[in-house]
Amino acid sequence: MDKQLEKLYQDQIKNEWYSAYFYMSMASYFESENLDGFANWMKKQAAEEYGHGQKMFDFLLDRGVKVVLQAIPQPPADFASALDVFEKTLEHEQKVTALINGIADASDKVNDRPSKVFIQYFVTEQVEEEKNATKIVEMLRKMKPESGAIWQLDHRLGKRE
């Protein structure tokens, strides 16, 4: 595997596992706010992100690349509101999209067919990730604080499987 492409994957494993850590921090915030449904959504998101990192980990191993794990930075722990959390979620997913697109571009540049096929899953996945975060941000922006709608959304997000 091309060394620059390998480095992008090594970095992305760390980034995916940071995402899991980031979402677990958000779950903790929601738990402290008694928003268990929001916390559930974040825990499911964290598990999904961990799985993405694991897929990349296994892909590199399958290609004969030794994975070198990197330090994961501490995520933020304080948030102003549910809206603040989901705005940060959307911003984070947009950054991840850019990173994934960078891997796709590098795969194209060196004509690494296995990588081109593999990374396409993540390109498609990022469309869904941004869509889901955007929908929740838009709902939260429309809610009046006194309406009780936050509890309805909390209940809905608690049903995420």
Order of alpha helices (4+ residues) and beta strands (2+ residues): alpha-alpha-alpha-alpha-alpha
